[in-house]
């Protein structure tokens, strides 16, 4: 039983790092989703800003 407790305690740092990784990835994905939503709203509200007026400018 003592060995099992030691093995479980040895896994705690790995589980903590996994938790931080999941939180960070979730925050990045949510930020990206919000940024895309804001960009789509901006493009809808400002159609002149999305099309260049000078034909020599290409995107």
N, C-alpha and C positions, 0 to 999 in steps of 0.2 A: 504494500500500500504506500509506503514511503517513497518508493521509486516512481510510482504513478504521480504523486504530488509533485515531485521534482521535475518530471517530464512536463506536466501541465504548467508549472511555473516557468519553465524554459521557453514555452510557447508564447507567453505574455508579450514580450517585446515584438515578436513577429506579428501578432494580432494587432498590437497598437500601431505598428507601421502600416499594416493593411488598412486599418480604419482611417488613418490620416490620408492615405493614398485615395481611398474611395471618396472621402470628403473633398479633397482637392479636385479630383476629376469631376465630381458632381458640380462643384462650384464653377469650374471652367465651362462645362457644357451648358449650365444654366446661364452664365454670362454671355456665351456665344448666342444662345437662343434669344436672349433679351436684345443683344446688339443687332441681330438679324431682323427682329421685329421692329426695332427703332429705325433701322435703315430702310425697311420697306415702307414704314409710315412716312419717313422723310421723302423718299422717292415719290410717294403718292401725293404728298402735299406740295412738293416743289418739282414739278415735271421739267421745268426749264433748266434746273441745275443738273439733271441727269443727261441731257443731250448737249454736246458742245456746239457753240454757235459758229466756231471757225472750222470749216471742213478739213483744214490741214491738220487739225488736232485729232489724233486717233487714240482710242483707249486700248 
